[in-house]
Amino acid sequence: MNTAYVALGANIGDPAATVLAAYAALANLTDSRVIHTSSLYRTAPVGLKHQPDFINAVAALETGLAPEELLDALLDLEARFGRVRRDRNGPRTLDLDLLLYNDIELDLPRLTLPHPRLHLRAFVLRPLAEIAPGLAIPGRGSVAAWLPAVANQGIARL
């Protein structure tokens, strides 16, 4: 089994309920199980500022799926939750990002691991640090070491 970390985010409809429902949906992925889930966090939008705040979280999975298979399963879940990709950083019913997969570094057209901006975003680092404080980001260092760099980004644990 492999360990993968997935970021969850939503800001359309009832985003907290959506993220909690997405936790349950992740638990039903083929050959996978959820091993940890973070608290929910409220964060201001990044990029397009004139939209509702986001609810964000992170889940850790044990999975037998290969990285691209897991990505496909996550994209399928987004679609089942009504995700329509229009504007980059725009409002969404559900966003699922594969952050880390073991200590693999990949740079494929569809998938980059670790996620290229995870170390720059409080809405990823804070929930990730909650469930895996000693985790290392391949090529970047520890999650904990990056927390001071995002300390000025608004985030509130629910």
N, CA, C and O of each residue as an XYZ file, in Angstrom:
632
protein
N       0.845     -1.194      0.000
C       0.000      0.000      0.000
C       0.881      1.244      0.000
O       2.010      1.238      0.490
N       0.335      2.286     -0.555
C       1.012      3.573     -0.673
C       0.275      4.607      0.164
O      -0.918      4.461      0.432
N       0.985      5.649      0.574
C       0.357      6.730      1.315
C       0.260      7.951      0.420
O       1.246      8.399     -0.165
N      -0.948      8.474      0.328
C      -1.199      9.669     -0.476
C      -1.915     10.699      0.380
O      -2.686     10.351      1.274
N      -1.658     11.959      0.103
C      -2.328     13.066      0.780
C      -3.115     13.855     -0.250
O      -2.601     14.203     -1.314
N      -4.375     14.133      0.083
C      -5.292     14.800     -0.828
C      -5.838     16.053     -0.145
O      -6.305     15.997      0.992
N      -5.775     17.186     -0.852
C      -6.391     18.423     -0.373
C      -7.821     18.476     -0.871
O      -8.110     18.113     -2.011
N      -8.720     18.936      0.003
C     -10.130     19.095     -0.336
C     -10.500     20.560     -0.146
O     -10.053     21.206      0.801
N     -11.318     21.075     -1.055
C     -11.780     22.445     -0.928
C     -13.104     22.632     -1.634
O     -13.389     21.967     -2.630
N     -13.918     23.547     -1.111
C     -15.223     23.855     -1.706
C     -15.655     25.234     -1.243
O     -15.297     25.673     -0.150
N     -16.444     25.931     -2.102
C     -16.996     27.215     -1.678
C     -18.348     27.521     -2.334
O     -18.792     28.669     -2.311
N     -18.994     26.533     -2.908
C     -20.322     26.696     -3.492
C     -21.290     25.795     -2.733
O     -20.940     24.676     -2.356
N     -22.502     26.283     -2.512
C     -23.507     25.491     -1.803
C     -23.200     25.473     -0.317
O     -22.990     26.521      0.294
N     -23.173     24.284      0.263
C     -22.803     24.099      1.665
C     -21.424     23.452      1.688
O     -21.317     22.229      1.774
N     -20.359     24.266      1.611
C     -19.024     23.702      1.438
C     -18.573     22.788      2.576
O     -17.875     21.805      2.328
N     -18.956     23.092      3.815
C     -18.549     22.214      4.920
C     -19.179     20.834      4.754
O     -18.502     19.818      4.917
N     -20.461     20.794      4.433
C     -21.133     19.505      4.216
C     -20.519     18.774      3.026
O     -20.383     17.551      3.046
N     -20.153     19.521      1.999
C     -19.542     18.907      0.819
C     -18.211     18.259      1.164
O     -17.954     17.125      0.761
N     -17.361     18.963      1.906
C     -16.056     18.408      2.269
C     -16.239     17.169      3.143
O     -15.526     16.181      2.965
N     -17.174     17.207      4.074
C     -17.424     16.023      4.904
C     -17.940     14.854      4.062
O     -17.549     13.709      4.284
N     -18.809     15.139      3.107
C     -19.303     14.089      2.206
C     -18.169     13.562      1.326
O     -18.130     12.375      1.001
N     -17.257     14.438      0.946
C     -16.109     14.002      0.135
C     -15.193     13.087      0.939
O     -14.630     12.144      0.383
N     -15.031     13.347      2.244
C     -14.277     12.413      3.088
C     -14.888     11.016      2.973
O     -14.166     10.034      2.800
N     -16.202     10.926      3.068
C     -16.878      9.630      2.971
C     -16.678      9.011      1.591
O     -16.472      7.803      1.477
N     -16.737      9.828      0.551
C     -16.537      9.317     -0.809
C     -15.110      8.815     -1.007
O     -14.900      7.808     -1.684
N     -14.128      9.501     -0.428
C     -12.737      9.030     -0.517
C     -12.590      7.661      0.133
O     -11.817      6.825     -0.336
N     -13.329      7.434      1.205
C     -13.258      6.148      1.911
C     -13.774      5.006      1.046
O     -13.489      3.842      1.325
N     -14.533      5.328     -0.005
C     -15.087      4.297     -0.882
C     -14.318      4.125     -2.182
O     -14.767      3.395     -3.066
N     -13.164      4.781     -2.321
C     -12.367      4.595     -3.529
C     -11.852      3.157     -3.591
O     -11.569      2.538     -2.565
N     -11.740      2.646     -4.801
C     -11.220      1.302     -5.023
C      -9.841      1.141     -4.406
O      -8.979      2.005     -4.562
N      -9.635      0.035     -3.707
C      -8.334     -0.347     -3.169
C      -7.683      0.763     -2.336
O      -6.466      0.942     -2.363
N      -8.514      1.502     -1.597
C      -8.023      2.632     -0.803
C      -8.794      2.725      0.501
O      -9.923      2.246      0.610
N      -8.167      3.347      1.485
C      -8.873      3.659      2.725
C      -8.315      4.954      3.301
O      -7.127      5.251      3.180
N      -9.201      5.711      3.929
C      -8.804      6.952      4.583
C      -8.187      6.599      5.926
O      -8.788      5.866      6.711
N      -6.996      7.115      6.198
C      -6.339      6.817      7.476
C      -6.320      8.015      8.421
O      -6.219      7.837      9.635
N      -6.415      9.234      7.886
C      -6.484     10.446      8.716
C      -7.249     11.519      7.959
O      -7.185     11.601      6.732
N      -7.969     12.337      8.707
C      -8.615     13.515      8.136
C      -8.344     14.702      9.050
O      -8.317     14.569     10.273
N      -8.149     15.837      8.448
C      -7.912     17.054      9.231
C      -9.237     17.679      9.637
O     -10.310     17.273      9.191
N      -9.125     18.664     10.484
C     -10.257     19.542     10.772
C     -10.587     20.310      9.501
O      -9.834     20.285      8.528
N     -11.721     20.987      9.528
C     -12.081     21.879      8.429
C     -11.539     23.269      8.740
O     -11.487     23.684      9.898
N     -11.139     23.977      7.697
C     -10.574     25.315      7.831
C     -11.278     26.259      6.864
O     -11.566     25.892      5.725
N     -11.549     27.461      7.321
C     -12.121     28.503      6.454
C     -10.962     29.377      5.974
O     -10.125     29.814      6.764
N     -10.931     29.625      4.656
C      -9.865     30.444      4.081
C     -10.429     31.392      3.033
O     -11.439     31.108      2.390
N      -9.761     32.508      2.881
C     -10.121     33.473      1.842
C      -9.700     32.906      0.487
O      -8.736     32.146      0.404
N     -10.418     33.273     -0.569
C     -10.049     32.778     -1.897
C      -8.696     33.313     -2.350
O      -8.278     34.403     -1.961
N      -8.026     32.522     -3.178
C      -6.748     32.896     -3.785
C      -7.022     33.137     -5.264
O      -7.760     32.371     -5.883
N      -6.452     34.167     -5.831
C      -6.677     34.445     -7.248
C      -7.891     35.336     -7.421
O      -7.807     36.545     -7.205
N      -9.018     34.758     -7.807
C     -10.263     35.514     -7.955
C     -10.811     35.837     -6.572
O     -11.331     34.956     -5.888
N     -10.699     37.077     -6.163
C     -11.029     37.464     -4.788
C     -12.524     37.606     -4.520
O     -12.952     37.417     -3.382
N     -13.327     37.928     -5.519
C     -14.754     38.205     -5.321
C     -15.578     36.934     -5.457
O     -16.292     36.729     -6.439
N     -15.458     36.090     -4.441
C     -16.189     34.836     -4.355
C     -16.243     34.432     -2.883
O     -15.501     34.980     -2.069
N     -17.108     33.485     -2.532
C     -17.205     33.092     -1.119
C     -15.903     32.461     -0.607
O     -15.098     31.940     -1.379
N     -15.724     32.526      0.720
C     -14.596     31.844      1.356
C     -14.683     30.349      1.075
O     -15.748     29.814      0.764
N     -13.543     29.696      1.194
C     -13.452     28.259      0.992
C     -13.445     27.522      2.322
O     -13.024     28.058      3.347
N     -13.915     26.301      2.285
C     -13.693     25.341      3.362
C     -12.665     24.356      2.817
O     -12.862     23.763      1.757
N     -11.571     24.189      3.549
C     -10.471     23.336      3.119
C     -10.156     22.290      4.169
O     -10.466     22.457      5.348
N      -9.538     21.212      3.724
C      -9.123     20.126      4.601
C      -8.109     19.269      3.850
O      -7.855     19.480      2.664
N      -7.537     18.298      4.559
C      -6.614     17.338      3.951
C      -6.937     15.957      4.498
O      -7.260     15.794      5.675
N      -6.842     14.964      3.614
C      -7.024     13.561      4.005
C      -5.773     12.772      3.632
O      -5.134     13.037      2.613
N      -5.440     11.807      4.469
C      -4.376     10.855      4.165
C      -5.034      9.539      3.791
O      -5.956      9.082      4.466
N      -4.560      8.934      2.715
C      -5.096      7.666      2.238
C      -4.011      6.621      2.172
O      -2.851      6.932      1.903
N      -4.385      5.384      2.416
C      -3.575      4.244      2.007
C      -4.237      3.737      0.741
O      -5.449      3.524      0.712
N      -3.449      3.544     -0.305
C      -4.041      3.165     -1.578
C      -3.159      2.200     -2.349
O      -1.931      2.257     -2.286
N      -3.810      1.326     -3.068
C      -3.124      0.445     -4.001
C      -3.139      1.007     -5.405
O      -2.533      0.439     -6.314
N      -3.839      2.137     -5.590
C      -3.898      2.777     -6.900
C      -2.573      3.467     -7.212
O      -1.943      4.045     -6.327
N      -2.159      3.402     -8.463
C      -0.989      4.147     -8.922
C      -1.339      5.634     -8.927
O      -2.521      5.979     -8.924
N      -0.343      6.524     -8.936
C      -0.641      7.961     -8.868
C      -1.642      8.448     -9.917
O      -2.573      9.176     -9.574
N      -1.476      8.069    -11.168
C      -2.401      8.552    -12.199
C      -3.783      7.914    -12.057
O      -4.789      8.542    -12.385
N      -3.840      6.684    -11.574
C      -5.144      6.058    -11.307
C      -5.862      6.798    -10.183
O      -7.070      7.025    -10.250
N      -5.111      7.168     -9.155
C      -5.695      7.920     -8.051
C      -6.168      9.286     -8.543
O      -7.256      9.728     -8.174
N      -5.380      9.955     -9.361
C      -5.787     11.236     -9.929
C      -7.106     11.080    -10.691
O      -8.012     11.897    -10.528
N      -7.219     10.045    -11.517
C      -8.462      9.810    -12.263
C      -9.644      9.605    -11.329
O     -10.738     10.108    -11.584
N      -9.423      8.868    -10.247
C     -10.500      8.632     -9.274
C     -10.909      9.941     -8.600
O     -12.095     10.163     -8.356
N      -9.942     10.809     -8.298
C     -10.247     12.107     -7.683
C     -11.023     13.003     -8.648
O     -11.975     13.673     -8.247
N     -10.623     13.015     -9.902
C     -11.340     13.823    -10.897
C     -12.763     13.309    -11.088
O     -13.689     14.097    -11.283
N     -12.939     11.996    -11.034
C     -14.273     11.412    -11.133
C     -15.139     11.841     -9.942
O     -16.314     12.169    -10.106
N     -14.544     11.834     -8.742
C     -15.283     12.291     -7.558
C     -15.689     13.759     -7.697
O     -16.823     14.121     -7.385
N     -14.779     14.594     -8.159
C     -15.127     15.999     -8.371
C     -16.346     16.126     -9.288
O     -17.274     16.883     -9.001
N     -16.333     15.384    -10.382
C     -17.447     15.439    -11.335
C     -18.744     14.959    -10.696
O     -19.806     15.527    -10.950
N     -18.669     13.926     -9.874
C     -19.868     13.415     -9.195
C     -20.423     14.442     -8.209
O     -21.618     14.430     -7.911
N     -19.577     15.320     -7.706
C     -20.016     16.390     -6.805
C     -20.384     17.657     -7.576
O     -20.617     18.704     -6.970
N     -20.439     17.572     -8.897
C     -20.896     18.696     -9.705
C     -19.835     19.682    -10.131
O     -20.164     20.785    -10.570
N     -18.575     19.322    -10.017
C     -17.488     20.236    -10.388
C     -17.504     20.499    -11.883
O     -17.514     19.568    -12.689
N     -17.506     21.769    -12.245
C     -17.364     22.213    -13.625
C     -16.161     23.144    -13.643
O     -16.121     24.128    -12.904
N     -15.188     22.837    -14.479
C     -13.975     23.651    -14.547
C     -14.178     24.802    -15.521
O     -14.264     24.598    -16.732
N     -14.254     26.018    -14.975
C     -14.413     27.209    -15.817
C     -13.220     28.127    -15.624
O     -12.322     28.177    -16.464
N     -13.215     28.847    -14.523
C     -12.166     29.828    -14.252
C     -11.125     29.243    -13.309
O     -11.459     28.614    -12.305
N      -9.856     29.460    -13.650
C      -8.783     29.044    -12.757
C      -8.954     29.786    -11.427
O      -9.135     31.004    -11.414
N      -8.899     29.065    -10.327
C      -9.064     29.604     -8.973
C     -10.457     30.164     -8.720
O     -10.656     30.934     -7.780
N     -11.418     29.785     -9.550
C     -12.784     30.265     -9.394
C     -13.575     29.409     -8.417
O     -13.052     28.444     -7.860
N     -14.843     29.770     -8.213
C     -15.711     29.015     -7.308
C     -15.832     27.561     -7.754
O     -15.749     27.254     -8.943
N     -16.031     26.666     -6.773
C     -16.161     25.249     -7.116
C     -16.962     24.503     -6.070
O     -16.937     24.828     -4.883
N     -17.669     23.500     -6.543
C     -18.424     22.642     -5.630
C     -17.476     21.753     -4.837
O     -17.691     21.502     -3.652
N     -16.416     21.275     -5.504
C     -15.421     20.443     -4.830
C     -14.141     20.451     -5.649
O     -14.159     20.311     -6.872
N     -13.033     20.618     -4.945
C     -11.709     20.547     -5.559
C     -10.921     19.506     -4.782
O     -10.818     19.589     -3.558
N     -10.366     18.532     -5.479
C      -9.525     17.509     -4.874
C      -8.167     17.546     -5.559
O      -8.074     17.331     -6.768
N      -7.120     17.818     -4.798
C      -5.767     17.874     -5.347
C      -4.907     16.804     -4.701
O      -4.844     16.700     -3.476
N      -4.246     16.010     -5.529
C      -3.282     15.035     -5.042
C      -2.008     15.800     -4.693
O      -1.333     16.336     -5.572
N      -1.693     15.844     -3.414
C      -0.561     16.629     -2.927
C       0.738     15.841     -2.937
O       1.759     16.293     -3.455
N       0.673     14.653     -2.353
C       1.851     13.809     -2.178
C       1.459     12.352     -2.366
O       0.328     11.960     -2.078
N       2.389     11.565     -2.845
C       2.192     10.124     -3.014
C       3.513      9.484     -2.629
O       4.490      9.550     -3.375
N       3.534      8.858     -1.441
C       4.796      8.378     -0.863
C       5.800      9.521     -0.926
O       5.463     10.658     -0.596
N       7.021      9.234     -1.343
C       8.004     10.309     -1.513
C       8.358     10.482     -2.987
O       9.461     10.904     -3.334
N       7.396     10.146     -3.846
C       7.600     10.200     -5.295
C       7.631     11.643     -5.790
O       6.858     12.493     -5.347
N       8.543     11.888     -6.716
C       8.576     13.147     -7.453
C       8.268     12.818     -8.909
O       8.969     12.025     -9.536
N       7.222     13.428     -9.436
C       6.779     13.221    -10.817
C       6.582     14.559    -11.497
O       6.201     15.539    -10.856
N       6.838     14.602    -12.780
C       6.519     15.779    -13.569
C       5.968     15.294    -14.906
O       6.690     15.193    -15.898
N       4.680     14.999    -14.904
C       3.975     14.509    -16.083
C       3.044     15.604    -16.592
O       2.741     16.540    -15.853
N       2.587     15.509    -17.825
C       1.661     16.532    -18.328
C       0.404     16.695    -17.465
O      -0.105     17.808    -17.329
N      -0.097     15.612    -16.887
C      -1.336     15.649    -16.098
C      -1.111     15.751    -14.600
O      -2.033     16.092    -13.860
N       0.081     15.465    -14.146
C       0.292     15.325    -12.703
C       1.719     15.683    -12.328
O       2.683     15.167    -12.894
N       1.827     16.586    -11.355
C       3.126     16.931    -10.777
C       3.072     16.596     -9.295
O       2.166     17.024     -8.580
N       4.052     15.828     -8.847
C       4.166     15.468     -7.428
C       5.567     15.777     -6.943
O       6.540     15.488     -7.640
N       5.686     16.364     -5.750
C       4.592     16.876     -4.950
C       3.867     18.005     -5.687
O       4.393     18.590     -6.633
N       2.649     18.294     -5.228
C       1.885     19.377     -5.840
C       2.764     20.623     -5.845
O       3.343     20.969     -4.815
N       2.875     21.302     -6.984
C       3.867     22.379     -7.106
C       3.673     23.590     -6.199
O       4.629     24.334     -5.980
N       2.477     23.816     -5.665
C       2.255     25.002     -4.816
C       1.878     24.656     -3.376
O       1.517     25.544     -2.604
N       1.957     23.391     -3.009
C       1.490     23.022     -1.667
C       2.254     23.725     -0.566
O       1.675     24.026      0.478
N       3.525     23.995     -0.760
C       4.342     24.627      0.279
C       4.098     26.139      0.389
O       4.646     26.798      1.272
N       3.271     26.681     -0.517
C       3.012     28.118     -0.539
C       1.630     28.491     -0.027
O       1.290     29.673      0.019
N       0.831     27.509      0.357
C      -0.568     27.751      0.672
C      -0.914     27.297      2.085
O      -0.803     26.116      2.414
N      -1.330     28.241      2.911
C      -1.742     27.914      4.283
C      -2.904     26.934      4.282
O      -2.986     26.071      5.156
N      -3.817     27.058      3.300
C      -4.991     26.187      3.288
C      -4.640     24.736      3.010
O      -5.485     23.854      3.165
N      -3.401     24.476      2.599
C      -2.905     23.110      2.453
C      -1.989     22.755      3.622
O      -2.139     21.703      4.242
N      -1.045     23.638      3.914
C      -0.039     23.322      4.945
C      -0.624     23.161      6.342
O      -0.248     22.233      7.058
N      -1.541     24.047      6.749
C      -2.089     23.949      8.117
C      -2.820     22.625      8.341
O      -2.521     21.945      9.323
N      -3.772     22.221      7.475
C      -4.421     20.931      7.706
C      -3.456     19.751      7.538
O      -3.590     18.740      8.227
N      -2.499     19.876      6.638
C      -1.508     18.809      6.462
C      -0.656     18.671      7.720
O      -0.374     17.559      8.166
N      -0.248     19.801      8.288
C       0.545     19.773      9.523
C      -0.259     19.198     10.688
O       0.309     18.580     11.589
N      -1.566     19.398     10.673
C      -2.417     18.848     11.733
C      -2.373     17.319     11.747
O      -2.294     16.710     12.814
N      -2.426     16.698     10.565
C      -2.494     15.226     10.528
C      -1.136     14.559     10.347
O      -0.992     13.369     10.627
N      -0.132     15.311      9.879
C       1.191     14.725      9.648
C       2.276     15.770      9.886
O       2.952     16.183      8.944
N       2.452     16.203     11.138
C       3.373     17.311     11.418
C       4.827     17.044     11.045
O       5.560     17.985     10.739
N       5.255     15.806     11.063
C       6.645     15.491     10.734
C       6.876     15.146      9.283
O       7.983     14.764      8.903
N       5.854     15.275      8.472
C       5.934     14.884      7.066
C       6.943     15.737      6.301
O       7.027     16.951      6.491
N       7.702     15.075      5.436
C       8.648     15.773      4.564
C       8.037     15.913      3.175
O       7.413     14.985      2.660
N       8.225     17.078      2.581
C       7.824     17.332      1.204
C       9.063     17.074      0.349
O      10.056     17.791      0.469
N       9.013     16.056     -0.515
C      10.209     15.746     -1.315
C      10.752     16.973     -2.048
O      10.022     17.684     -2.739
N      12.052     17.198     -1.877
C      12.714     18.321     -2.530
C      12.502     19.673     -1.865
O      13.044     20.675     -2.330
N      11.716     19.721     -0.774
C      11.387     21.010     -0.148
C      11.683     21.070      1.347
O      11.914     22.157      1.876
N      11.683     19.942      2.036
C      11.863     19.940      3.480
C      10.566     19.601      4.182
O       9.626     19.106      3.559
N      10.512     19.865      5.468
C       9.359     19.445      6.269
C       8.180     20.412      6.116
O       8.349     21.593      5.814
N       6.995     19.869      6.334
C       5.784     20.682      6.355
C       5.928     21.766      7.415
O       5.626     22.932      7.160
N       6.386     21.385      8.600
C       6.521     22.330      9.708
C       7.452     23.493      9.359
O       7.211     24.622      9.786
N       8.497     23.236      8.600
C       9.446     24.289      8.243
C       8.829     25.341      7.325
O       9.293     26.480      7.293
N       7.790     24.972      6.579
C       7.148     25.911      5.654
C       6.025     26.712      6.299
O       5.585     27.710      5.728
N       5.554     26.307      7.463
C       4.443     27.017      8.104
C       4.718     28.511      8.333
O       3.827     29.322      8.080
N       5.908     28.909      8.799
C       6.134     30.353      8.980
C       6.004     31.163      7.690
O       5.648     32.340      7.736
N       6.285     30.550      6.551
C       6.207     31.257      5.272
C       4.754     31.599      4.879
O       4.529     32.471      4.040
N       3.775     30.911      5.485
C       2.372     31.161      5.143
C       1.597     31.737      6.332
O       0.369     31.809      6.303
N       2.316     32.143      7.365
C       1.675     32.621      8.601
C       0.809     33.859      8.375
O      -0.108     34.109      9.157
N       1.072     34.629      7.339
C       0.295     35.855      7.089
C      -0.963     35.596      6.261
O      -1.724     36.529      6.003
N      -1.199     34.358      5.841
C      -2.376     34.023      5.054
C      -3.528     33.711      6.002
O      -3.370     32.936      6.945
N      -4.661     34.303      5.753
C      -5.817     34.124      6.628
C      -6.395     32.717      6.565
O      -6.764     32.228      5.498
N      -6.467     32.075      7.732
C      -7.023     30.731      7.823
C      -7.563     30.550      9.241
O      -6.923     30.947     10.214
N      -8.735     29.952      9.344
C      -9.341     29.727     10.668
C      -9.848     28.298     10.747
O     -10.599     27.833      9.890
N      -9.419     27.617     11.793
C      -9.900     26.238     12.030
C     -11.327     26.304     12.535
O     -11.641     27.083     13.434
N     -12.196     25.481     11.952
C     -13.606     25.453     12.384
C     -13.783     24.518     13.561
O     -14.896     24.362     14.063
